[in-house]
C-alpha cells in the first residue's frame, strides 16, 4: 500500500513567503516582522504534522461486474469500505482511477465515517472503446481545512475488464458458402483418403523421426512427416487489414474500429450458420481459428494497428489453405493489391472483398487515401465479389451487397 504526504502548491507558496519575510526582517532588523514570518511558516508545517499523523485505517475491496462486456454496455463497480480503527477527522476524499475509455474518474467525499463500520460505494462505467481496461487504484486523500497539505494512500489495487466489439446482425449468405465449404472432410472419406493425408509434407533435415507418416511415405515413395499445423480444409478465412497506413481517423470513429466491428459481425454471422472461421491479419498472423464466438470477440478486442506498409498476400493465403472462401476487409490499397491477392490465391478459392473508402474517415491534415473505386474495379475484373463501404454505409448493406454480387455470378474466380 503506497502513500504520500506533502505540502500542496498553496502550502509551498505560504512557506516560501514566510522565508522571504524572515529574510527581509533580518535585513531590516525588524523583530516584529520576524515573529510574523515564524507564525506564517509554522502554519503549513503544523498542518503537515497533523495531516501526516492522521493515517487512514481503512480497507477497501472493489468488484466489477461484468468483467467482459460489449462496447457501450455499462459495468457496475462496487467498492466496499471497512474502517479498522481511527479515522481522520478531516475531510476524506476517495478517487477511483478510470481510463479515458471508460469515462470520468468518480470522486467521493466522506465527511464523517464511524470507527469499525462498513460503507458501500457504487458507480458505473461504460466502455467507449474496445480493449482491456484497468480500473484503479482507489486512492484515499486527506487534506487540512486550509488546503495546505495533502496525504494520500492506496486502498485498493486495480481491476480489469475487457470490452469486446459489438457485432451487427447480418442476413443471408453469399452463394457457395455453406456447410462443407472448400474441401469437405466427407469428400476425403469417400475418396478413401484420411484427413491426415492433408497435413503431411516432405521430410526435411532436422525433422523428428517420430513425426514420420508411414502410410503417406509408402504411397508416395518418399519420406513424409506430419505438418506442424492441420490444414485449413474447410470454412471461411476473414482477412482483417489493420495497417496503420491503410486507415484514417482516430478514436472510436476511426476506420480501423469500423473494420474490427465489421469483422466481428461477419465472423459471428458465419459461425451462426455453422461455418468455422479463421481470422487472419494482413501479415498472415492467425488471431482466431475455430467455432467459438467468444474467442473471436476476445481476439478482436485486443487488435491494434500494425506498422506494416503493405499487405503480404502470400502469408495470408498460406495460413488460410488452398481452398475454401476468403473474405478480405481492406483499408487503403492500390489496384496492384488485386493482382497480388489473385496470384497468391489458388484455384477454387471463393473471393470476396470489402474495400473501405478510408478517405471519408480522414481528419483534417491527414494524408489522402487511394481511390477505392480503382481498387474495387481491379478486384472485380479479377473475379472478386466486391462491396465499397464508407463511414455512413450500414454494415448489413455491405454484407447484402456481397451476397447479391455472389448471386449475380455463379463463376468461382480461378
N, C-alpha and C positions, 0 to 999 in steps of 0.2 A: 504494500500500500504506500503509494508515493504522496508526498505532501510538500508544500512550500509556504514560506512565510516571508513577508517583506512589506516595505512601505509602498503605498500607491504613488502615482505621479504627484498627487496633491501633497502627500506626506513628504516626498523628497524635496519638493519646492519649498515647503514650510521649513524643513531642516536647513536647506541651503540659505533661505532668508535669515534664519537665526544666526548662521555662521557669518553672513555678511554684516548683520547688525553688530555682532560681537567684535568683528574686526574694526568696524567704524568706531565703536565705543572705546576700544583700546587706543586707536589713533587720536581720538578727540579727548581721551581721558574723561569719559562720561560714565560714572558708575551706575547711574540710574538706567542709562541705555543698555549697559551690560546686563543688569538684572532682567531687563525686558528680553534680551537675547536668550538668557538662560531659560526663562519661562517659555519662550516660543520653541526652543529646542527640546525642552522637557515634554511638551505636549505630544509630538509624534512618537518619541521614544517610550513614553508611558503607555500610549495606545498600542505600540508594538508589543510591549511586555504583556499587557492584558490579553491581547488577541492571540499571541503565541501560546499563552497558558491555557486558553480555552479550547483544548483539543476536542474533536468530535468523537465521542464514544458511541459509535453507531455502526450497524451492519446493514448491508443492502443486498438484495437479490433481484435480478431482472429476468423477466420471462417475455419472450417474443413469440407470438402465435398468429399465423403460421410462420415457420421459418423458410418455407418455399411457397411462392405465390406468383401470380401473374402481374405484369406491369399494369399499374393503375388500380390494383386491388389493395385496400388498406390492410395493414397488420396491426394488431393490438399489442401494445407494450405495457407490461405491468411491473412496477417497481415496489417491492415490499421493504419498508424501513423498520428496523428494530433497534431501539436505543438500549445500550448496555450499562450506562451509568450517567455521569454528569454531562449535561448538555449545555453548550454556551448560552449565556443569557442574551447575547447579541443576536442580531438578525442572521438567520441561516438561509443561504441560497443554494439550491440544488440545480445543476445543469447536466443534462444527459447529451453527450456529443452525438450529433446526427449529420451524416454527409449531405452535401447539397442535393444529391439524387433522391433523398428521402424527405426533403422539406427543411423546415426551420427547427433548430435545436430547442427543445422545450426547457423552460425555466420555471422553477417552483420556489416560492418564498415561504419559509416556515418561521412564523413569529414566536410561537411557543410550542414546545414539544415535551410532554411529560417524560420523566425517567421511566425506563423499563416498559416502554409502550411500543405498540406496533401501528404503523401507518402505511396505507397503500396509495400509491400514485399511479394514475393511468393516463395514457395518451396514445395516439395512433400515428403511424407513419404510412405514407403512400409512395411507393417507388415510381418515379417518373422515368427511370432508365433501367434497362435490364442489367444484369450482372450481380456480382457478390457485393453486398453492402455490409458495413460494420457499424453497429450502434454502440456507443460508449466511448470512453469510460464515463461513469457517473461521478461527478465532482461536487463535493460539498465545499462551500465557501463561506467564511465568517468574516465580517468587517465590523469596524467600530462605528459608533454613531456619526463620527465626523468624516468617515471615508478616508482616513489617513493610512490605514493598514489593511492588509488582506491576508487571511490564512486559508489555504485550500488543501483538500485531501481527497484522494480517490477512494470512493466507497465500493464501487463495483467495476469489474472489468468490461470486456467487450462481448457483444453477442452478434452473431452473423445471421443474415438472411439472404436468400437467393431469389432474385426477381427474374422470371423467365418471360420470353416474349409471348404476347397474346396472339394466338392464331385466329385467322378469319375463316369462317365456314365457306367451303367451296362445294361446287356441284358438278357432277359428271366426270368422265374420264376420256382422254383422247383415245381414238380408236387404235387398237393394237396394244394398249396397256391393259393387262388383265391377269388373272391367275396363270402362273406358268410362263410369264413373260421371259423372253430370252431363250435359254437352253434349259427346258424343264427337266427336273430330276426323273420324272416318269418316262420321258423320252430316252434318257440314258438307260433306264432299266429295260425298256422294250428292245433296245439295240444290243442288249447283252453286255453293256459296259457298266462298270461300277463307278460311283461318284469319285472314288479315289483316283481313277484314271485322269480326272480333270485337274488334279493337283500334284502332278509329278513333273519333274524336269530332268534334264541330263545331269549326270554326275559331274561335279567339279572338284578339283583338288582341294582337300581340306574338309569336305563334307563328311559327316558322321556316317559310318557304315551301317549303323543301326537304323538309319532312315531309308535304307535301300528298299525300293518297292519291287519285290521279286516277280510279281505277276506281270507288271509292265516291262520289266527287264527281259523276261522270257519272250514276250510278244514282240518287242521292238528290236531285240538283238543288241541292245546297248544298255549299259548300267544306268538305271533311273532311280531317283530319290524323291521322297515326298517334299513338296514345296513348303516354305515356311508358313504360308497362309493359304487357306482354302480359296479356290477361285470363286469369284462372284458370278455364279452361273445363272442367276435369275434375279428379278427385282428391278428397281429403278435407282439410278445414280443421279443425285442432285448436286450440281456444281454451284457453290457459292463463291462469287468473286468478291473478295474482301480487300483488294488492293487499295491502299490509301490514295494512290494516284488515279484510281478508277472511280472515285466517289467525291462528292462535293457536299457542302453543308456541315453543320456541327450540332452536337447535342441530339436530343430525341428526334429532331426534324431532319437529320442527315440522311443522305441517300443510302448509306450502309445500314442504318437502322431499318429503313423500309425494306431493303433486300433481306435482312435477317428475319423480319416478320413474314415476308412472303415465303421464305424458305421453310419457316415453321408451319405455315398454313399448308403448303404443298406436301411436306413430309407427313404431317398428321392426316391430311386427306387421303394420301396414298395408303398409309398404314390402316386407316379405317376401312379401306377396300381390300385388305388382305395382301397388300404389296410390301414385301421387305424393301427397306430403303437404305441406301448408302449415301451419306452426306460427306462430300469432299470439298476442299478449298482449292484455290487457283494453283497451288503448288503440289497438289496431289495428296495432301495430308488428309487422312480419314478422321472426321470428327465423330461420326456415329455410324454403325452398321448393324442392322437387325430390325426388330419389330417392336421396340419398346418406345412408346411415345414420350415417356418421361425422360429417357436418355437423350432423345432428340432435343427436347426443350432445354435440358441442362447443358448440353453441348453448345447450343446456340446462345445461351445466356452468357457464356464466357468468351464469345468470339470477339476478337479485337482486330483492328485494321492491320494490314500487312505492309511492310516497306517494299515489297516486290513491285517492280515496274511493269512486268509483262506476265501474261499467262504462261503456264507450262502445260500445253495440251497433252504431251506425251505422258507426263506424270499423272495427269487426271485420268486419261483413258487407261493407263496401265493399272491403276488401282481399281478401276471400275470393271475390268474384264474386257472380253472381246465380243460380248453380245448383250442384249437387253435394251434398256432405254436410258438416254441421257437427257436431263433437263438442266440447261445452263442458265443461271441468273447472272447476267453480265453487266458490269459497270461500264465506264467509258472505254471503248475498244475501237480500233480501226478496222476497216474491211479486211485487212490481212489476217485477222484472227480467224475469220471464217475458213480461209484456206488452211490455216494451221490445224484447226479443230477437225476439218474434213479429212486431212491427211493423217491425223492421229487416230481417228475412229476407224475401226474395221468394219467390214460389210455386215449387215444385219442389225446394226445399231439404229434404233429409232431416235431421232434427234429433235429436241425442242429447245427453244431459247426465248428468254425474256430479256430484251435489250432495253436498258434503262436510259432515259433521257436525263442524265445526271446534271446537265447544264441548267435544268429547271430547278435543281436544288441549290445551285451555287449562290453563295453570298457575295455581296459587292466586293470586288477586289480579288476574287478567286480566279484561277486560271480557267480559260474557256475549255469546254469539253468537245470531243469529236461529234460530228453529226450522227445521231443514232439511225437516221434513215439510210445512210450509206451502208452501215454495218448490217442493218436488217435486210437490205436488198441483197447484199453479198451472201448472207446466210440463206435467204430464201432461194436464191439461184443455185445454191449448193444442195438444195433438197431439205433444208430445215423448215420446221413449222415455227413461226416467229410471232411474237407479240411485243410491241413497243409500249413502254409504260413511263408515266411521269408521276410527280408527287400527288396529283389530283385524280389519277386513274384508280378506280376501285379495284382492289385485288381480285374479287370474284370476276370482274370483267376481263382482267388479264388472263385468268385461267380459262374462261369461256372462249376467249379468242384463240387460245392454243387448241382447245378441244374442237372448235369449228375449223381451224386450219387443218387439223388431222383428219377431220371428216371429209374435207374437200378433196383430199388426196389419199388414195389407198396405196401409193407407192412408198416403199421404205427407202430412204436415202442410202445409197451404196457408194 
